[in-house]
C-alpha cells in the first residue's frame, strides 16, 4: 500500500533570482512522504507544482488563482488514477494520493491556508485559541503557561470551514476585511479537499521558529542587547570557536560571531550548529547563572529536536524545557520578552507527535531547492 497510497507535503516559498534588485519569484513544492527521509528531498524526487511570477509576492487570497489547478489534480488523486504501466507493475496500477502536511514559514502558511495576515501571528496562532496580551503598545504572550490546558487546545475545524465559506460570500472588499478582523479566516482553495484539516495539517516549522526565531532572538535581543555579550566578549567567543575542530559534514567553522552587532548574517543552519556544538563551551563562562540555565535548557531542546530518532519521552522532555525557558525569560527579563515564537514552540511536540522527528518536515530542504531553482531560473532567462 505504501507505493500506491501516497501522502504529500506542500511548501510555498519565494526566492530572489537576481542580484542587486528586489524581485520575488514563488515556488510551490511537493514532497512524497512515503519515501525514506534520506531520499525524500533529493532534487529528482521533489515535485514543482507551480512557479509564481514576480516582481512581488502574491498577496493574501490571490494565491487561490495558483492553487486552483493544483487542487483539481489533488482531487483526482484522492479518488485515484490508473497508470497503464510502471517499472515494477507491467499491468495497470491504481494510485491514490492525499495532501497530509503543509510545511512553510508563517507568512506563507497564512496565504496558502486562508489564515489572516502576517500581523496576526503577534495576536494568535492558527492552531490554538490562545490570545496575546497588548501591553505598553506591543503584543506579548506572557502568562501563556499559567494554565497550559486553557487556550492551547486545537481550534474548531467545523467552525473554521464555516467561517471560510462565509468569507467567500461577502460581496465587497470592505465586508471581507471586516470579516477577517472578526474571525481571522479567509477562503483557501485547499478547503475544496474533503479531507483537508487547516488546523492540524499545518506544522510549526522548526527552522524558522527554533533557529531563526528563538535561537537568534535569545542571543541578539537578550544577551547582546542587555549588555551581557559585549563586543570584547564576542571577540573572546570567536577565538574559542576558532579552536574547535569539527568534521566536514557539519559545515565550516563559524567566523562571524564578532562581526557587526554580533553573529552577523547567521543562517538557520549556522544557528543550529552553534547551539548543538559550540554554545555551551563558548558562552558558559560569560553568562550569569540565570542565563546559564536558559542556555543549558535550550541546548538540550535543540539536541533532542535535531535527532533523527526520537521517542515520546524525549519530545515531552523538550516541551517541559521549553516551558521552563518561557518561565525563566519572563521572570528575569519581563513580560514583553515572551514573543510569538516562544508561543509557537509550545506546539512543536504536537507536530512531532503527528509527523515524527522534526527533521522529516522542516524547511531546510525546500530552502536548498530555492537555491537550485534560482540558479536554473537565471540561466533560463539569460
N, C-alpha and C positions, 0 to 999 in steps of 0.2 A: 504493500500500500504506500510505502514511503516514496516510491518513484512515480506514483500515479495520482496521489493526493498531495498537492504542494501548498506550502504556506509561504506567503510573500511578505517581505519587509520593504516599506516605501520610505524614500528620503527625498526631500526637496532642499536644494541649496543653490546659492549664487556664487559666481566667481568673476574675477576681473581679467578678461582676456588680453587687455592692452596695458602697457606701462605708460605712466605719465598722464593718464586721463581716467576719469571715473566712468566706467561703462559696465553695468551689471548684467550678466547673462545667467539665466537659471537653467538648472537641470533637474529632471525628475528621474530618480534611480529606483530600481527594484533589485532585491537580492532574494535568492531562494533559500529559505531557512532549513529545508531538508538536507542541504549539502553540509558536509562536515565543516567546522569552522575554519580549518586550515586552507580550504579551497573555496569557501563561500564567497569571499571578497576578491578573488583573483579577477583581473580585468576581463578575461574571457568568459567568466561566469556572471558578471554583472549585467543587468539589463538597463538600457537607457530608454525610458518611456517617452521622454519629451524634452525638447530644448526650448527655453523661453527667451525670446529675443530681448535685447536691451533697447535703449541705454539705461532704463530704470527698472527696478524690481516691480513685478506685478503687484498692484495694491489690493489688499483686502479680498473681497469676494470675487474680484475679476479673475482670480486664479481658476474659478469654476469653468471658464471657457477652455482651459487647457486640460482640466480634469475630466470633462465630459466624455471624450472619446476613450480615455483610459478606463473609466468606469464601465463604458459599454463593453469593452473587452473583458473586464473582470466579471461582469455579469454572465458573459458567455462561458468563461472558465468555471464559474460557480456551478452552472448546470452541467458542464462537461463538454469537451470537444473530442473528436475522434481523429487520431493520427493514423494515416494509412499504413505507415511502416516506421519503425525505429531501428537503431543498431541492434538492440537486444531482442526486439519483437518484430518478426517479419510479417506477421499478420497485424490487423488494426489494433490500436491501443487507445483506450479511453482515458483522458487526462482531465483532472479537476484541479482547481486552484482557488485559494481564498487569500485575501489581504488580512493578515493577522497582527501587523505591527507597523506603527509609524515611528520612525527614528529621525528627528530633526531638532534643530535649536528652537527655542521658544517662539521667536517671531514667525518662523516658517510653519511651525505647528499650528499657530493660531490662524494663519491664512488657509492652510490646506484642509483644516478640520472645522472651520467655521466658528472658531472662538473669537472673542472680541480682541481689540487691537493690542499692540505690544505693551502699551502703558498699563494694561490691566494686570500684568504679572506683578506689578507693585501692589495691587489690591487683593488679588486672589489667584488661585491656580485652578485649572480646568477640572482636576480630578476630585478635589475635596471642597467642602463648604467653608473652610477657614478663611476669615477675612483679616485684612491688615488693620493696624491702628494708624490714625493720622494725627501725628503729634509734632508740634513745632515746625509746621509747614512741610513735613515729609512723612512718607509711609514707613512703617516698620512692622515686623511680626513678633514683637516682644510678647511674652506670655503664651506663645504657641504651645509650649509643653506643660502649661499649668494643668490642663486636662486633656491628655492625649486621646481620650475616647470621644471628645466632643469637637466636631468640626473637621477632623481628618478623615472621616468616613467618606466613601465614594459618593459623588453626586448621583442624582436620579436620572437614569438613562432615558426612561419614558418621557420625563419632563423635558429633557434636552431635545429629543426629537420633535416633540410638540412645539417647543419654542422655535426651533429651526423652520418648521412649516409655517408658523405664524409670521416669522420674519419675511418669508418669501411672499406672503400675502399682502404685506404692506405696500401701499400704492404710491409712495413717494420716497425720495431720499431722506427727507426730514423725518418721516414716520419711521423709516428703518433705523435711522440714527438714534431716535428716541427709544426705540425698542431695544437696541443693543445696549444703551445706557442702563436700561432696566434689567435685562436678562443676561447680557454678556454672550449672546448666541447669535450666529448668523447661519444661513443655509450653506451646506457643503454638498457638492455632487457625490461625495463618498457616502452620504446618507441614503443614496439610492441602493446601496448594497444592503440586502435584508439582514445580514448577519453583523454588519459593522457596528462596533461599540466605540464611540468617540470619547468615552471616559476611560476605559480600561486598555484599549489598544494603543494609546499614546504613552510612550515611556518618557521618563526624565533622562536626558542624555548625560551620561557621566562626564564626557569630555568637556562640555560647556559648563555644567553645574559644579562638578567636583574640582576640576583642574583649572579651567579658565575662570571659573567663578570663585569658589571658596578658597582654594589654594592661593591664587593670586591676590585675593582680597585680604586674607589674613596677613600675608607678608607686607603688602604695599599700603593697605589702608589702616592697619593696626600697628604693626611693628615698625614700619618706616615713618608713617605719618605721626605716630605718637612719640617718635624720637628714640625708640628702643634700638633700632638698627640705624646707626648714624653712618655718614659716608666713610669715616675711618674704620668702623666695624665692618662695613661691606667690603672694604679692601682686604681686611684680615680673612673674611669668609672666602673671598676669591682665591687668596693664596692657599688656603687649606684645601679648597676644592681642586686646585691645580695639582695637588699632591696625590689625588686619587688615581688609581689605575683600574679601569673598567674594561670589560670585554667589548669588542667592536659592535656586537649586535645591540648594545644599549645606546649607540649613538656617540657623538663627540662629547668631550668634557665641556661643561657649561662655562662660557667665557665672558658673559655679560652681566655678572652679578653686581659689579661696581660701576656700571655704565649708567649715565643719566641719573634718574632718581632711584635707580636700583632695579636689578632684574629686567633690564631693558629688552623689550620685544620678545619675551619668553613665549614660546608656543605651548600649546596644551601638552604636547609630548615632553617638553622640557620641564614643565611644572610637575608632571607625573614622575619623571626621573629624579627631579630634585627631592621630592618628599619621600620617595621609596628608596633612594640610595644615599643622598648627600645630607639631607636636612638635619638629622639628629646629631651627627658628628660636627657639622659645620656651624650649627646655630646654638647648641645647648649652652655653652659657657657664656653666651652673650644675652641670654634671656633671663628675666626674673622668674621666680618659682611659678607664679600664676601662668606665665606664658609657656614655661616648660611643660606644664600639664596640658595646655592646648596642643602644643607640638606633639607630645607623645601620643595623645589620643588620635590626632589627625594622621600621623604616620601609620598607626595601627589600622585606621579606617582604610587608608589607601592601599596598604599591603593586603588587606582582605579583598577589597573590591577589584584589584587588578589580577587576582588569581584566576587561573583557567578552570580550576576545580574548586567549588565551594559547597558547603553544606548548610543546612538550615540554621544550625547553632552559630556558625561564623557570621552569617548575614544578620542574625539577631544581635550578635555582639557588636557588629559595626553600627547598627541602628542605635543601640544603647550608648555607644561612644559619641555618636552624632548628637544625641540628646544632651550628653554631658558637656560637649563643646558649646552648644547653644546656651546652657546654663552658665558656663564659665565666662563666655563673652558678655552675656547680659549683666552678670554680677560685677565684672571688672571694667567694662567699657561702656555700659549704658544701653538703654532700650533701643536707641536709634541705630545701633550696630547690628541688629538682627535683620538681615537682608532677605530678599525673596529667595536667593539661592540656598540659604540655610533652611528655609521652609521647604523648598523643593527637595532637598537632600533627604528629608524625612520620609519621602516616598520611594527612595531607591530600593529599600528592602522589598516593597510591594512589587516593583518592576522585576527585581531579581527572582522573586517567588514565582512570577508568571512566566518569565522567559529565560531564566538561568543566569549564569555568570554575566556580569556587566559587559565583558569584552565581546560577547556574542552579538551585542546590538549597539555599542557606542559608535560615534560618528567618525572616528579616526579613518576608517576605510573609505568612507564617502568623501572625506576631505582629500584623501590621496587621489581618488578618482577625479576630483576637481582639477588637481594639478595636471593630470594626464590629459583631460578633456581640453583644458585651456591651451595647452601647447598644440594639440591637434587642431583646435578651432583657429588659432592664429595662423598655423601653417596652411589650412584650407583657404583662408581669406586672402593670403598673400602668395 
